[in-house]
Amino acid sequence: MNKQYWGLAWCLAALCCVPVATAATVLERISAGGKLVIAHRESAVPFSYVASGKPVGYAVDLCLRLAEVVRKKTGAKDMAVEFVMVSPANRIEMIEQGKADLECGSTTNNAERRQKVAFTVPHFITGARLLTKASSSIDRLEDLQGKTLASTQGTTPLKAVTQANRERLMGIKIVEAPDHARGVEMVEKGEADAFLMDDVLLYGLAAARPDPKALKVVGRFVTTEPLAIMLPKNDPEFKKLVDEEMKRLITSREIYPIYDKWFAQPIPPHNKPLNIPVSYLLRDFWKYPTDQVPF
């Protein structure tokens, strides 16, 4: 019995010493014949949205450029690219759980999110403002006292305004929209007096509505949002490759025609331009592109 006990103990100890196989990195998986999975959004115009049944947008185009670099790095000429649609509520966990390799949308790079995922160099810098009916007298956040404000669930603008409303006793009724398109619809139908989101998204969403002139973007910036492509946190080789290509696109100015395609020229589905030039904030940031942001 004693010999059996020690024999069992020795076997267990030996098993504990066997190294546990680690999950393959993105580049290892691609090199072995795997596919690159790109997460996209449904209505984050003009960054990432669905038009004519396929994902399109500024961030999607950037991710396709990144996919080419992955293909060259791994030598996987036949690398498949799979698109998976995510929402503001599940986009982080999709990257965190390894269900997507790149999230190409309008996601803000901030300290809280960097605890779970990584970000590359920002492709846009914006801030949250208000979308209201053109006939509305609302001009700033303070005008919403006693009124209803919508914002999209799982976003930094929603978190920021919820905190401000609580700390400053603003008396605003805040409701969550499942996505950006629904937030705009709530304003149009009178279910909310305003919709808070990044202003560039608001301009894009308004331009896509049947009557764009019935809506307006107002107010000071409630937040400052550096938007960046999201990727897995503990995959330094993959991140280095993505960072280097983003910096190359910026410093070579190859990113500017891609920007103009989505912000200065007519875009689907209504073939109307947003007419949003590169802001001074983004232009200055791109002088020394980095994935490090002070937020």
DRENBA-497260 format. One record per residue (C-alpha): residue number from 1; residue in three letters; x, y, z. Coordinates in Angstrom, 1 decimal, padded with zeros to 4 digits, always signed. Layout:
<NUM, ala, <X, Y, Z>>
...
//
This chain:
<1, met, <+000.0, +000.0, +000.0>>
<2, asn, <+002.8, +002.4, +000.9>>
<3, lys, <+004.7, +001.5, -002.4>>
<4, gln, <+001.4, +002.2, -004.3>>
<5, tyr, <+001.0, +005.5, -002.6>>
<6, trp, <+004.5, +006.7, -003.4>>
<7, gly, <+004.2, +005.4, -006.9>>
<8, leu, <+001.0, +007.4, -007.5>>
<9, ala, <+002.6, +010.5, -005.9>>
<10, trp, <+005.6, +010.2, -008.2>>
<11, cys, <+003.4, +009.9, -011.3>>
<12, leu, <+001.4, +013.0, -010.3>>
<13, ala, <+004.6, +015.0, -009.6>>
<14, ala, <+005.9, +013.9, -013.0>>
<15, leu, <+002.7, +015.0, -014.7>>
<16, cys, <+002.9, +018.4, -013.0>>
<17, cys, <+006.4, +018.9, -014.6>>
<18, val, <+005.2, +018.3, -018.1>>
<19, pro, <+005.0, +021.7, -019.9>>
<20, val, <+001.5, +022.9, -020.9>>
<21, ala, <+001.1, +023.7, -024.5>>
<22, thr, <+000.6, +027.4, -025.1>>
<23, ala, <-001.9, +028.8, -027.5>>
<24, ala, <-000.5, +029.6, -030.9>>
<25, thr, <+000.1, +033.3, -031.7>>
<26, val, <-001.7, +034.9, -034.6>>
<27, leu, <+001.3, +034.7, -036.9>>
<28, glu, <+002.0, +031.0, -035.9>>
<29, arg, <-001.6, +030.1, -036.6>>
<30, ile, <-001.5, +031.9, -040.0>>
<31, ser, <+001.8, +030.2, -040.9>>
<32, ala, <+000.2, +026.8, -040.1>>
<33, gly, <-002.6, +027.5, -042.6>>
<34, gly, <-005.1, +029.4, -040.4>>
<35, lys, <-007.2, +032.3, -041.3>>
<36, leu, <-007.1, +036.0, -040.2>>
<37, val, <-010.3, +037.0, -038.5>>
<38, ile, <-011.3, +040.7, -038.8>>
<39, ala, <-014.1, +042.0, -036.6>>
<40, his, <-016.2, +044.8, -038.2>>
<41, arg, <-019.2, +046.9, -037.1>>
<42, glu, <-022.7, +047.2, -038.6>>
<43, ser, <-023.3, +051.0, -038.5>>
<44, ala, <-020.1, +052.8, -037.5>>
<45, val, <-020.1, +055.1, -040.6>>
<46, pro, <-017.5, +055.8, -042.1>>
<47, phe, <-015.1, +053.6, -040.1>>
<48, ser, <-016.8, +050.2, -040.3>>
<49, tyr, <-020.3, +049.4, -041.6>>
<50, val, <-022.2, +047.2, -043.9>>
<51, ala, <-023.1, +048.4, -047.4>>
<52, ser, <-024.5, +046.2, -050.2>>
<53, gly, <-024.1, +043.2, -047.9>>
<54, lys, <-020.4, +043.5, -047.2>>
<55, pro, <-018.2, +045.3, -044.6>>
<56, val, <-016.7, +048.6, -045.8>>
<57, gly, <-015.1, +051.7, -044.3>>
<58, tyr, <-012.0, +053.5, -043.4>>
<59, ala, <-010.9, +051.1, -040.6>>
<60, val, <-011.8, +048.1, -042.8>>
<61, asp, <-009.6, +049.4, -045.6>>
<62, leu, <-006.7, +049.9, -043.1>>
<63, cys, <-007.2, +046.3, -041.7>>
<64, leu, <-007.1, +044.9, -045.2>>
<65, arg, <-003.7, +046.6, -045.7>>
<66, leu, <-002.6, +045.1, -042.4>>
<67, ala, <-003.8, +041.7, -043.7>>
<68, glu, <-001.5, +042.0, -046.6>>
<69, val, <+001.5, +042.6, -044.3>>
<70, val, <+000.5, +039.5, -042.3>>
<71, arg, <+000.3, +037.5, -045.5>>
<72, lys, <+003.8, +038.6, -046.6>>
<73, lys, <+005.3, +038.1, -043.1>>
<74, thr, <+004.0, +034.5, -042.8>>
<75, gly, <+004.4, +033.6, -046.5>>
<76, ala, <+000.8, +032.4, -046.4>>
<77, lys, <-000.1, +033.5, -050.0>>
<78, asp, <-003.5, +031.7, -049.7>>
<79, met, <-004.3, +033.2, -046.3>>
<80, ala, <-008.1, +033.5, -045.9>>
<81, val, <-009.6, +036.6, -044.4>>
<82, glu, <-012.9, +036.1, -042.5>>
<83, phe, <-015.1, +038.9, -041.4>>
<84, val, <-017.2, +038.7, -038.2>>
<85, met, <-019.6, +041.4, -037.2>>
<86, val, <-019.4, +042.6, -033.6>>
<87, ser, <-021.3, +045.2, -031.5>>
<88, pro, <-020.1, +047.9, -029.1>>
<89, ala, <-021.1, +045.5, -026.3>>
<90, asn, <-019.2, +042.4, -027.3>>
<91, arg, <-016.2, +043.8, -029.4>>
<92, ile, <-013.7, +043.7, -026.6>>
<93, glu, <-014.5, +040.2, -025.4>>
<94, met, <-014.3, +038.9, -029.0>>
<95, ile, <-010.7, +040.1, -029.2>>
<96, glu, <-009.9, +039.1, -025.6>>
<97, gln, <-011.3, +035.5, -026.2>>
<98, gly, <-009.4, +035.1, -029.4>>
<99, lys, <-012.5, +035.0, -031.6>>
<100, ala, <-011.1, +037.8, -033.8>>
<101, asp, <-007.6, +039.0, -034.5>>
<102, leu, <-008.3, +042.7, -035.4>>
<103, glu, <-011.3, +044.8, -034.5>>
<104, cys, <-011.7, +047.4, -037.2>>
<105, gly, <-014.2, +050.0, -036.1>>
<106, ser, <-014.4, +053.1, -034.1>>
<107, thr, <-013.1, +051.9, -030.7>>
<108, thr, <-011.4, +054.3, -028.3>>
<109, asn, <-008.0, +053.4, -026.9>>
<110, asn, <-008.1, +054.1, -023.2>>
<111, ala, <-006.4, +052.8, -020.0>>
<112, glu, <-009.4, +050.7, -018.9>>
<113, arg, <-009.6, +048.8, -022.1>>
<114, arg, <-005.8, +048.3, -022.3>>
<115, gln, <-006.1, +046.0, -019.3>>
<116, lys, <-007.8, +043.5, -021.5>>
<117, val, <-006.7, +044.2, -025.1>>
<118, ala, <-004.0, +046.0, -027.1>>
<119, phe, <-004.3, +048.9, -029.6>>
<120, thr, <-002.2, +050.0, -032.5>>
<121, val, <-001.5, +053.6, -033.6>>
<122, pro, <-004.7, +055.7, -033.6>>
<123, his, <-006.3, +056.3, -037.1>>
<124, phe, <-008.6, +059.0, -035.9>>
<125, ile, <-009.1, +061.4, -033.0>>
<126, thr, <-012.6, +062.7, -032.2>>
<127, gly, <-014.8, +063.6, -029.3>>
<128, ala, <-018.4, +063.0, -028.2>>
<129, arg, <-021.0, +065.6, -029.0>>
<130, leu, <-024.8, +065.7, -029.3>>
<131, leu, <-027.1, +064.8, -032.2>>
<132, thr, <-030.5, +066.4, -032.0>>
<133, lys, <-033.4, +067.4, -034.3>>
<134, ala, <-032.7, +070.5, -036.3>>
<135, ser, <-035.7, +072.1, -034.7>>
<136, ser, <-034.4, +071.4, -031.1>>
<137, ser, <-033.3, +074.2, -028.8>>
<138, ile, <-030.7, +071.9, -027.2>>
<139, asp, <-027.2, +073.3, -027.7>>
<140, arg, <-025.2, +071.8, -024.9>>
<141, leu, <-025.3, +068.9, -022.4>>
<142, glu, <-026.6, +071.2, -019.6>>
<143, asp, <-029.7, +071.8, -021.7>>
<144, leu, <-030.8, +068.2, -021.2>>
<145, gln, <-031.8, +068.6, -017.6>>
<146, gly, <-035.1, +066.8, -017.1>>
<147, lys, <-034.8, +065.4, -020.7>>
<148, thr, <-033.8, +062.0, -022.2>>
<149, leu, <-030.3, +061.4, -023.6>>
<150, ala, <-029.4, +058.2, -025.5>>
<151, ser, <-025.9, +056.8, -026.0>>
<152, thr, <-024.7, +053.4, -027.3>>
<153, gln, <-024.1, +050.7, -024.7>>
<154, gly, <-020.5, +049.6, -024.1>>
<155, thr, <-019.0, +053.0, -025.3>>
<156, thr, <-016.8, +055.5, -023.6>>
<157, pro, <-019.3, +058.4, -024.3>>
<158, leu, <-022.0, +056.5, -022.4>>
<159, lys, <-019.7, +055.9, -019.5>>
<160, ala, <-018.5, +059.6, -019.4>>
<161, val, <-021.9, +061.1, -019.5>>
<162, thr, <-023.3, +058.7, -016.9>>
<163, gln, <-020.4, +059.7, -014.6>>
<164, ala, <-021.0, +063.4, -015.3>>
<165, asn, <-024.7, +063.2, -014.8>>
<166, arg, <-024.1, +061.5, -011.4>>
<167, glu, <-021.4, +063.7, -010.1>>
<168, arg, <-022.8, +067.0, -011.3>>
<169, leu, <-026.4, +066.2, -010.5>>
<170, met, <-027.5, +067.1, -014.0>>
<171, gly, <-030.9, +065.4, -013.8>>
<172, ile, <-030.6, +063.7, -017.2>>
<173, lys, <-032.5, +060.5, -018.0>>
<174, ile, <-029.9, +058.4, -019.8>>
<175, val, <-031.0, +055.4, -021.9>>
<176, glu, <-028.8, +052.9, -023.7>>
<177, ala, <-029.2, +052.2, -027.4>>
<178, pro, <-028.0, +048.8, -028.7>>
<179, asp, <-026.2, +050.4, -031.6>>
<180, his, <-025.5, +053.7, -033.2>>
<181, ala, <-028.3, +053.5, -035.8>>
<182, arg, <-030.9, +052.8, -033.1>>
<183, gly, <-029.6, +055.9, -031.2>>
<184, val, <-030.3, +058.1, -034.2>>
<185, glu, <-033.7, +056.6, -034.7>>
<186, met, <-034.6, +057.3, -031.1>>
<187, val, <-034.0, +061.0, -031.7>>
<188, glu, <-036.0, +061.0, -035.0>>
<189, lys, <-038.9, +059.3, -033.3>>
<190, gly, <-038.9, +061.5, -030.2>>
<191, glu, <-037.9, +058.7, -027.9>>
<192, ala, <-034.8, +060.7, -026.9>>
<193, asp, <-034.1, +064.4, -027.0>>
<194, ala, <-030.4, +063.8, -028.0>>
<195, phe, <-028.0, +061.1, -028.9>>
<196, leu, <-024.4, +061.3, -027.6>>
<197, met, <-021.6, +059.8, -029.6>>
<198, asp, <-018.3, +060.6, -031.4>>
<199, asp, <-019.1, +063.6, -033.6>>
<200, val, <-017.6, +062.0, -036.7>>
<201, leu, <-019.9, +059.1, -036.3>>
<202, leu, <-022.8, +061.4, -035.8>>
<203, tyr, <-022.1, +063.2, -039.1>>
<204, gly, <-021.9, +059.9, -040.9>>
<205, leu, <-025.1, +058.6, -039.3>>
<206, ala, <-027.0, +061.8, -040.1>>
<207, ala, <-025.8, +061.8, -043.7>>
<208, ala, <-027.1, +058.3, -044.2>>
<209, arg, <-030.7, +059.2, -043.0>>
<210, pro, <-033.5, +059.8, -045.4>>
<211, asp, <-033.6, +063.5, -044.4>>
<212, pro, <-030.1, +064.6, -043.1>>
<213, lys, <-031.1, +068.2, -042.8>>
<214, ala, <-033.7, +067.2, -040.1>>
<215, leu, <-030.7, +066.5, -037.7>>
<216, lys, <-027.8, +068.6, -036.4>>
<217, val, <-024.7, +068.0, -034.3>>
<218, val, <-024.3, +070.5, -031.4>>
<219, gly, <-022.4, +071.1, -028.2>>
<220, arg, <-018.8, +071.1, -026.9>>
<221, phe, <-016.7, +067.9, -026.8>>
<222, val, <-017.7, +065.8, -023.8>>
<223, thr, <-014.8, +063.4, -024.4>>
<224, thr, <-011.6, +063.2, -026.4>>
<225, glu, <-011.4, +059.9, -028.3>>
<226, pro, <-008.3, +058.4, -029.9>>
<227, leu, <-009.8, +055.7, -032.1>>
<228, ala, <-007.5, +052.7, -032.9>>
<229, ile, <-007.6, +049.1, -034.2>>
<230, met, <-007.9, +046.7, -031.4>>
<231, leu, <-005.8, +043.4, -031.2>>
<232, pro, <-004.9, +040.7, -028.7>>
<233, lys, <-003.0, +041.9, -025.6>>
<234, asn, <-000.4, +039.2, -025.2>>
<235, asp, <+000.9, +038.7, -028.7>>
<236, pro, <+003.9, +041.1, -029.0>>
<237, glu, <+005.1, +039.8, -032.4>>
<238, phe, <+001.8, +040.4, -034.0>>
<239, lys, <+001.4, +043.8, -032.4>>
<240, lys, <+004.9, +044.8, -033.5>>
<241, leu, <+004.0, +043.9, -037.1>>
<242, val, <+000.7, +045.8, -037.0>>
<243, asp, <+002.3, +048.9, -035.3>>
<244, glu, <+005.2, +049.1, -037.8>>
<245, glu, <+002.8, +049.0, -040.8>>
<246, met, <+000.5, +051.6, -039.3>>
<247, lys, <+003.5, +053.9, -038.7>>
<248, arg, <+004.7, +053.3, -042.2>>
<249, leu, <+001.3, +054.1, -043.7>>
<250, ile, <+001.2, +057.4, -041.7>>
<251, thr, <+004.8, +058.5, -042.2>>
<252, ser, <+004.7, +057.6, -046.0>>
<253, arg, <+001.4, +059.5, -046.1>>
<254, glu, <-000.2, +056.5, -047.8>>
<255, ile, <-003.0, +056.8, -045.2>>
<256, tyr, <-004.1, +060.2, -046.5>>
<257, pro, <-005.7, +058.9, -049.7>>
<258, ile, <-007.5, +056.2, -047.7>>
<259, tyr, <-008.7, +059.0, -045.3>>
<260, asp, <-009.9, +061.1, -048.2>>
<261, lys, <-011.7, +058.2, -049.7>>
<262, trp, <-014.0, +057.9, -046.7>>
<263, phe, <-014.1, +061.5, -045.3>>
<264, ala, <-013.9, +063.7, -048.4>>
<265, gln, <-015.4, +061.7, -051.2>>
<266, pro, <-018.9, +060.3, -051.7>>
<267, ile, <-019.4, +057.1, -049.8>>
<268, pro, <-022.0, +054.3, -049.9>>
<269, pro, <-024.8, +053.7, -049.5>>
<270, his, <-026.1, +057.2, -050.4>>
<271, asn, <-022.9, +058.4, -052.2>>
<272, lys, <-022.7, +061.6, -050.2>>
<273, pro, <-019.4, +063.0, -048.8>>
<274, leu, <-018.9, +063.8, -045.1>>
<275, asn, <-016.5, +066.6, -045.9>>
<276, ile, <-014.4, +066.2, -042.8>>
<277, pro, <-010.8, +067.2, -043.3>>
<278, val, <-008.0, +065.8, -041.2>>
<279, ser, <-008.2, +067.7, -037.8>>
<280, tyr, <-005.3, +069.6, -036.3>>
<281, leu, <-005.3, +067.1, -033.4>>
<282, leu, <-004.9, +064.1, -035.7>>
<283, arg, <-002.4, +065.9, -038.0>>
<284, asp, <-000.2, +066.8, -035.0>>
<285, phe, <-000.5, +063.3, -033.6>>
<286, trp, <+000.6, +061.8, -036.9>>
<287, lys, <+003.8, +063.8, -036.9>>
<288, tyr, <+005.2, +061.3, -034.4>>
<289, pro, <+002.8, +058.3, -034.7>>
<290, thr, <+002.7, +056.0, -031.6>>
<291, asp, <+000.4, +053.6, -029.9>>
<292, gln, <+000.9, +055.4, -026.7>>
<293, val, <-001.9, +057.8, -025.8>>
<294, pro, <-002.4, +059.9, -022.7>>
<295, phe, <-005.9, +058.5, -021.8>>
//
